[in-house]
Amino acid sequence: MKIGFIGWRGMVGSVLLQRLHEEGDLERLAISLFSTSAPGTTVSIHGSAYDLLDAYDLAILSSFDLLISTQGSDYTKAVYQDLRDRGWAGFWVDASSELRLAPDVGLVLDPVNLEHLEEKIDAGIRTFSGTNCSVSLMLMALGGLYEADLVEWISSMTYQAASGAGAAQMRELMFQMKAIVDALPEDMNETDPSVLEIDRRVTQTLRSADLPVTSIGHPLAGSALPWIDSEMPETGQSKEEWKGGVETNKVLNRLERPVPVDGLCIRIGSMRCHAQAFTIKLKRDVAISKVEQLLAEHNPWVKIVPNNKDDTLRQLTPSAVAGTLSIPVGRIRKLSAGPEYLTAYTVGDQLLWGAAEPLRRMIGIIQA
Ligand code: HSE
């Protein structure tokens, strides 16, 4: 199978190549790299040399059996339909949201929906898309409850990392942090200046016209931004919140009988891990031990964190999870609203299970 990558230089693409390298796939598979900017040049990646192919050359693209694009929506818009129109019947796997909700496009998250993906392939579907990262990470964490059809509705309040907005935003977050630190006295010690003076300088820096905000648009360091993506005026949701409901039900193949999923999506100053706090209305009272068992048995990456302070603060944070495939889920307890009301909290790496890993695994599923 001839496999081509477009967008491998970007953040998600780089993580994808890194994962392929770690799994030995880069060396095992016949992979070619495309370039939108420098076709014809040669690059060395993880010890192998690649002659870059032209990402806008439809004839070359259509000689491939599988194309994986992490190049973004604009690129997909520019080439995908033209490729199909000229009769190309290969597999297209896309990280962008461009094709996600088209009826003949499958959403990849095989630990949750492998059977559904296999059915789609058998039915001749050849276009697959990654899912919104908060959705992937929620389903990896709570897959056991969905599989047991125990969820009546769910509210997810998210704490989303800068990486979800993009590489430039991650970088800018660090420059914002640096601007804050630069505004404090160099000889600052534990008592001098007073904490109120520190706070005054921090707030002044965050409100200053000099704070770098070109990419994020607003101060994020030392703050939080309760709107992600565009406005959906009819419902008052942000697009990210709207995606939570639609994409969850599409991954689960239950758009006809959807589970309501809604909540507020908040950008926070973590680098690459999204966190989510869930309120879950169960269809019936289920013991916590049973809930934990269902969650733990669902997939090899989910990990139950006991609901105590020490384990929670050691294991259930972006600093503990970043760069790993682990999906810890904790703070699992019944809410005082009643025995069917459950709360839980999860943290997941937005670039791994939230983006690159489901795409990487799709290669194996397509080849099987
Ligand atoms: N839309 C997500 C975010 C990332 O802004 O965090 C991609 O799914």
Residues whose N, C-alpha, C, O or C-beta is under 5 A from the ligand:
A	BS01	HSE	T131 N132 C133 S134 Q160 A161 G164 A165 I228
